[in-house]
Amino acid sequence: MKKNQIIEGIVSEVKFPNKGIINIEGEKVIVKNTIVGQKISAQITKKRKKKMEARLLEIIERADIERTALCQYDSRCGGCSYQTLPYEEQLKLKKNQVKSLLNTLEDINFEDIDIVPSPLEWEYRNKMEFSFGDEYKGGEIALGMHKKGAHYDIVTVNGCKIVDEDFSKILMCTLEYAKENDIPHYKKTAHEGVLRHLVVRKAAKTGQILINLVTSSQQKLELDQLVKQLCDLDLKGELTGILHTINDGVADIVKSDETRILFGQDYYTEGLLGLEFKISAFSFFQTNSLGAEKLYSKVREFAGDTKDKVMFDLYCGTGTIAQIVAPVAKKVIGIEIVEEAVEAAKQNAELNGLTNCEFIAGDVLKEIENVKGEKPELIILDPPREGIHPKALQKIIDFKAKEIVYVSCKPTSLVKDLEELLNNGYELKQVACVDMFPCTPHVETVVKIVKK
């Protein structure tokens, strides 16, 4: 086989994350966004000695197990690659992928592991980052999700099924305003233009909505009319804030050089396991609120009896886990690199009447040195997708905590870190998956390890 060659085959397995395998001429070829049993055509994009990859061109025949997609954008949008897979099959696939990864560790052999389903299969997301762009090069302005397999083309997802209808109403109102006022979108290659992202967040429990329009500073915008139109929308939820963020950075990410409040306030409030949390525009919060209750209940279960214990919550975000385990703990210390999230964590602890939580802003790698006077009996880890920095992991090991509960959004990173922990005197005691992202390849994994 050669690069750019067109191949056909049947997907024999799907490895995490979303890597379909087809066998051609005795060699395995990785093709993303596929399902076991599909007959596909693909084009070879990478040919290396031990790894061959191809880009999906066409699904020639659907797998017998597949269902009709609920969303009209399924064939175009790159968001929900498992939408045609019945939900029970999605759960089975995800837990088997995690089980296979864990079983690559020495002396680990799980026959089965639990997976907790999301309370909602559809309309579960509380946050969407919509991108401005064009439908195709030189085409009409669009606002929505990236087209499947494309870096620049955008699909306007009016009626996306993993959010409720309020998101679509806000999206279309903003898009129509951009069209009527002829405001250009930001072109990532030329670094020219204005409109970059629209971020919508909505609380599941309170129904409060926060909107953030992200633009460059290349054109002065008068947004009073847009604010009025958004406020006049017939929404099921309550619009509590509209923000305008300026971002002149080159990277295609949502960040703030300056954020202005156009209406209301710069946060919304969500309820979680009987506690209240203020969530600002840039605070990390699990994107499936009802699923987060399942996830954190599992963390609390694995943590066990926390009465009178000193605990660390590392990579704590807005301190959600810390506050859930804090009521009966002696003390909880949280460390998080995002200063805004730490401020939110402090406010949330005060809001919930918790006086035994301390939150520190900074990199875990550095700040963990400053809490050496404390002796944690339990450490909770909830790191970013890439896992824990090796030096930080060694410092965590040096505390010799009796128990560690690790929450991971990427099981391949979890396995890498677990290998180091198991090599340093810990053993794996409990594992559970929690599905926070139906119709996508992603899954949360919670493990408990204890000192031998």
C-alpha positions in Angstrom: 0.0 0.0 0.0 1.1 3.5 -0.8 0.2 7.0 0.5 -3.0 8.4 -1.0 -4.1 4.9 -2.2 -7.8 4.3 -1.9 -8.7 1.2 0.0 -11.9 -0.7 1.0 -12.5 -2.9 4.0 -14.7 -3.9 7.0 -14.0 -2.4 10.4 -13.1 -5.3 12.7 -12.6 -3.4 16.0 -12.6 0.2 17.4 -9.9 1.1 19.9 -9.9 4.2 22.1 -10.2 7.0 21.1 -12.4 6.3 18.1 -9.8 4.4 16.1 -11.4 1.9 13.8 -9.2 -0.9 12.5 -9.5 -2.5 9.1 -7.2 -5.3 7.8 -5.8 -4.9 4.3 -3.2 -7.2 2.8 -2.3 -8.5 6.3 -1.7 -5.0 7.7 -3.8 -3.0 10.1 -5.0 0.4 9.0 -6.5 3.0 11.5 -9.6 4.9 10.2 -11.3 7.2 12.7 -15.0 7.9 13.0 -16.0 4.3 12.2 -18.1 1.5 13.8 -17.4 -2.2 13.9 -19.1 -4.0 11.0 -19.1 -1.0 8.6 -17.8 -1.5 5.1 -15.9 1.6 4.2 -13.6 3.3 1.7 -10.6 5.3 2.9 -7.5 7.0 1.6 -4.1 6.3 3.1 -2.7 9.4 4.8 0.2 8.1 6.8 2.4 5.1 6.1 5.0 4.2 8.7 6.7 1.0 9.7 4.4 0.1 12.6 1.5 2.5 11.9 -0.8 3.1 9.0 -3.6 5.6 9.0 -6.3 6.5 6.5 -9.0 9.1 6.1 -12.6 7.9 5.9 -14.1 8.7 2.4 -17.4 6.8 2.5 -19.4 4.4 4.5 -20.3 1.9 1.8 -22.5 -0.3 4.0 -23.8 0.3 7.5 -23.2 -2.2 10.3 -26.2 -4.4 11.1 -26.3 -3.0 14.6 -26.6 0.6 13.6 -29.8 2.7 13.9 -31.0 5.8 11.9 -29.4 9.0 13.1 -31.7 11.3 15.1 -29.8 14.5 14.0 -30.0 15.8 10.5 -26.4 16.9 10.6 -25.0 13.4 11.4 -23.3 12.9 8.0 -21.7 16.4 8.0 -21.0 17.5 11.6 -17.9 16.1 13.3 -19.4 16.2 16.8 -21.3 12.9 17.4 -19.5 9.9 15.7 -21.5 7.3 17.7 -24.9 8.6 17.0 -26.0 5.7 14.9 -24.9 3.2 17.6 -27.7 2.2 20.0 -26.9 3.6 23.5 -26.5 0.2 25.1 -23.9 -0.6 22.5 -22.1 2.7 23.1 -21.8 1.8 26.8 -20.6 -1.7 26.0 -18.0 -0.3 23.5 -16.6 2.3 26.0 -16.3 0.0 29.0 -14.6 -2.7 26.8 -12.1 -0.1 25.5 -11.2 1.0 29.1 -11.0 -2.7 30.2 -8.6 -3.5 27.4 -6.4 -0.6 28.2 -6.3 -1.4 31.9 -5.5 -5.0 31.2 -2.3 -4.0 29.5 -1.0 -3.2 33.0 1.1 -5.9 34.7 -0.9 -8.2 37.0 -4.2 -6.5 36.0 -6.9 -8.7 34.5 -10.5 -7.5 34.6 -13.2 -9.7 33.2 -15.7 -6.9 33.4 -16.0 -3.4 34.8 -19.0 -1.2 35.6 -20.2 1.7 33.5 -22.7 4.2 34.7 -24.9 5.6 31.9 -25.7 9.3 31.5 -29.1 10.2 32.9 -29.8 11.8 29.5 -28.8 10.4 26.1 -29.9 13.6 24.3 -29.9 17.3 25.2 -27.4 16.6 28.0 -24.7 19.3 27.3 -24.6 22.5 29.4 -22.0 24.2 27.3 -21.3 24.6 23.6 -18.5 26.5 21.9 -19.8 27.3 18.4 -17.4 28.5 15.8 -17.9 31.1 13.1 -16.6 30.3 9.6 -17.9 29.6 6.1 -19.8 26.6 4.9 -17.1 26.1 2.3 -14.2 28.2 1.1 -15.7 31.5 0.0 -19.2 30.4 1.0 -21.8 32.0 3.2 -21.0 32.7 6.9 -21.9 29.8 9.2 -22.0 29.3 13.0 -21.8 25.9 14.5 -19.5 22.9 14.5 -16.6 21.9 12.3 -17.5 19.8 9.4 -16.5 16.1 9.7 -12.9 15.7 8.5 -12.4 19.4 7.8 -10.3 22.1 9.5 -12.1 25.2 8.3 -15.6 24.4 7.0 -18.4 25.0 9.5 -21.8 23.4 9.7 -24.6 25.5 11.1 -26.2 23.1 13.6 -29.7 24.5 14.1 -31.4 21.8 16.0 -28.3 20.0 17.4 -29.6 17.0 19.5 -27.1 17.0 22.3 -28.3 20.4 23.6 -31.8 21.8 24.1 -33.7 24.2 21.8 -32.5 27.3 23.7 -29.0 26.8 22.3 -30.3 26.7 18.7 -32.5 29.8 19.2 -29.4 31.7 20.5 -27.2 30.4 17.7 -29.6 31.4 14.9 -30.3 34.8 16.4 -26.6 35.6 16.6 -26.0 34.2 13.1 -28.8 36.3 11.6 -27.5 39.4 13.3 -24.0 38.8 11.8 -25.5 38.4 8.3 -27.8 41.4 8.5 -24.9 43.6 9.7 -22.4 42.1 7.3 -19.8 41.3 10.1 -17.0 39.2 8.7 -15.9 36.0 10.5 -12.2 35.6 11.6 -10.1 33.8 9.0 -7.6 31.6 10.9 -5.0 31.4 8.2 -5.0 35.2 7.3 -5.7 36.3 10.9 -8.2 38.7 9.6 -11.8 39.3 10.5 -14.0 39.7 13.5 -16.4 37.0 14.7 -14.6 34.0 16.3 -16.8 32.0 18.7 -20.2 32.0 20.4 -20.1 30.2 23.8 -23.5 29.3 25.4 -23.8 27.8 28.9 -27.0 26.7 30.5 -27.5 25.2 34.0 -29.5 22.0 34.1 -31.0 22.6 37.6 -31.6 26.4 37.6 -32.1 26.9 33.8 -29.8 30.0 34.0 -28.1 30.9 30.7 -24.8 32.7 30.1 -23.8 33.9 26.5 -20.3 34.9 25.5 -19.6 36.4 22.0 -15.9 36.1 21.2 -14.4 38.4 18.6 -11.2 40.0 17.5 -10.7 43.8 18.0 -10.3 44.5 14.3 -13.7 46.2 14.1 -15.6 48.2 16.6 -19.0 46.5 17.2 -22.2 48.1 18.3 -23.9 45.2 20.0 -26.9 46.8 21.6 -29.3 45.5 19.0 -28.0 42.0 19.3 -28.4 42.2 23.1 -32.0 43.3 22.7 -32.8 40.5 20.2 -31.3 37.9 22.5 -33.2 39.2 25.5 -36.4 39.1 23.4 -36.0 35.4 22.5 -38.7 33.0 23.8 -36.4 30.8 25.9 -37.3 28.0 28.3 -34.3 29.1 30.5 -33.5 32.4 32.1 -30.9 34.6 30.4 -28.7 35.9 33.2 -25.7 37.4 31.3 -24.4 38.4 27.9 -20.7 39.0 27.6 -18.4 40.2 24.8 -14.8 38.8 24.9 -12.0 40.2 22.8 -9.4 37.6 21.7 -6.6 38.7 19.4 -4.6 35.5 19.9 -3.5 33.4 16.9 -4.6 30.1 18.3 -8.1 28.9 17.5 -9.2 28.7 21.2 -11.6 30.7 23.4 -9.5 33.0 25.6 -9.9 36.5 26.9 -7.8 39.6 26.3 -10.7 41.6 27.7 -14.3 40.6 28.6 -17.1 43.1 28.9 -20.6 42.6 30.4 -23.2 43.7 27.9 -26.2 42.5 30.0 -26.8 41.0 33.5 -23.9 39.3 35.2 -20.7 37.4 34.3 -21.7 34.0 35.9 -24.6 31.6 36.3 -25.5 29.3 39.1 -25.8 25.5 38.9 -26.9 23.0 41.5 -25.0 19.7 42.1 -25.7 17.1 44.9 -27.3 19.7 47.1 -24.6 22.3 46.7 -24.6 25.5 44.7 -21.8 26.6 42.3 -21.2 29.9 40.6 -19.8 29.3 37.1 -18.2 32.1 35.2 -17.5 32.3 31.4 -14.0 30.6 31.7 -14.6 28.3 34.7 -14.2 24.6 34.1 -17.3 22.7 34.9 -18.4 19.3 33.7 -20.4 19.7 30.5 -23.1 17.2 31.6 -24.5 18.5 34.9 -26.7 15.4 35.6 -23.9 13.1 34.6 -21.5 15.0 36.9 -23.7 14.1 39.8 -23.3 10.4 38.8 -19.5 10.9 38.4 -19.0 12.7 41.7 -21.2 10.2 43.6 -18.9 7.5 42.3 -15.9 9.6 43.5 -17.5 10.0 46.9 -18.2 6.2 47.0 -14.6 5.4 46.2 -13.3 7.9 48.7 -15.2 6.1 51.4 -15.2 7.3 55.0 -13.6 10.8 54.9 -14.5 11.7 58.4 -11.6 13.7 60.1 -9.3 13.1 57.1 -6.9 15.6 55.5 -7.5 15.5 51.7 -5.9 17.0 48.6 -7.9 17.8 45.5 -5.4 18.3 42.8 -6.4 20.0 39.5 -9.5 21.0 41.4 -11.1 23.5 38.9 -13.8 25.3 40.7 -13.5 23.0 43.7 -16.5 20.9 42.9 -15.1 17.5 44.1 -13.4 19.2 47.1 -16.7 20.6 48.3 -18.6 17.4 47.8 -16.3 15.5 50.1 -15.6 18.4 52.5 -18.6 18.3 54.8 -17.2 15.5 56.9 -13.5 15.9 56.2 -11.1 17.6 58.6 -9.6 19.7 55.8 -9.5 19.8 52.0 -6.7 21.5 50.1 -7.4 22.2 46.4 -4.8 23.3 43.8 -5.7 24.6 40.3 -3.6 26.5 37.7 -6.5 28.7 36.5 -6.7 31.7 38.9 -10.3 32.5 37.9 -11.3 29.0 38.8 -9.7 29.2 42.2 -11.5 32.5 42.9 -14.7 30.8 41.9 -13.9 27.8 44.2 -13.4 30.1 47.2 -16.7 31.9 46.4 -18.5 28.6 46.0 -17.1 27.3 49.3 -18.4 30.4 51.1 -21.7 30.1 49.3 -22.1 26.5 50.6 -20.9 27.4 54.1 -17.8 25.3 54.0 -15.0 26.6 56.2 -12.5 23.7 55.9 -11.5 24.2 52.3 -8.4 25.9 51.2 -7.8 26.7 47.5 -4.4 27.5 46.0 -3.8 29.1 42.5 -0.8 27.7 40.7 0.7 24.7 38.8 0.4 21.5 40.8 4.0 20.7 40.0 5.2 23.9 41.9 2.5 24.5 44.5 2.5 20.9 45.9 5.9 21.9 47.4 4.2 24.5 49.5 1.8 22.1 51.2 4.5 19.7 52.5 3.5 20.5 56.0 0.2 18.7 55.5 0.0 15.0 55.5 -2.9 13.8 53.2 -4.6 10.5 53.9 -6.5 10.7 50.7 -5.5 12.4 47.4 -8.1 13.1 44.6 -6.7 13.6 41.2 -8.7 15.1 38.3 -6.0 16.1 35.8 -6.4 17.5 32.2 -6.6 15.1 29.3 -2.9 14.6 28.9 -2.6 13.3 32.5 -0.1 14.3 35.2 3.4 15.7 34.6 5.9 13.0 35.5 7.7 15.3 38.0 4.4 16.2 39.6 3.4 12.6 39.8 6.6 11.7 41.6 5.9 14.5 44.2 2.4 13.1 44.7 3.8 9.6 45.2 6.2 11.0 47.8 3.3 12.0 50.1 2.7 8.3 50.6 -1.0 8.8 50.9 -2.9 5.7 51.9 -5.5 6.2 49.2 -5.8 7.9 45.8 -8.9 8.4 43.7 -8.0 9.3 40.1 -10.7 10.8 37.8 -9.7 10.6 34.2 -11.3 11.9 31.0 -8.8 10.1 28.8 -8.1 6.4 29.7 -4.9 6.2 27.8 -3.4 9.0 30.0 -4.8 7.2 33.1 -3.1 4.0 32.2 0.3 5.8 31.7 0.0 7.4 35.2 -1.3 4.2 36.8 1.7 2.2 35.6 3.9 4.6 37.5 1.8 4.5 40.6 1.6 0.7 40.6 5.4 0.6 40.3 5.7 2.7 43.4 3.8 0.6 45.9 0.2 1.1 45.1 -2.4 -1.4 44.0 -5.6 -1.0 42.0 -8.7 -1.7 44.1 -11.7 -0.3 42.2 -12.6 0.9 38.7 -15.8 2.4 37.2 -16.6 4.2 34.0 -19.1 7.0 33.9 -20.6 8.0 30.5 -20.7 11.8 30.4 -20.7 12.1 26.6 -23.3 10.0 24.8 -22.9 9.7 21.0 -19.2 10.5 21.3 -16.1 8.4 21.9 -15.3 10.0 25.2 -15.8 8.5 28.7 -14.8 9.3 32.2 -13.0 6.7 34.3 -12.7 6.6 38.1 -10.2 4.4 39.9 -9.2 3.9 43.5 -5.7 2.8 44.4 -4.3 2.1 47.8 -0.9 1.9 49.4 0.2 -1.8 49.7 
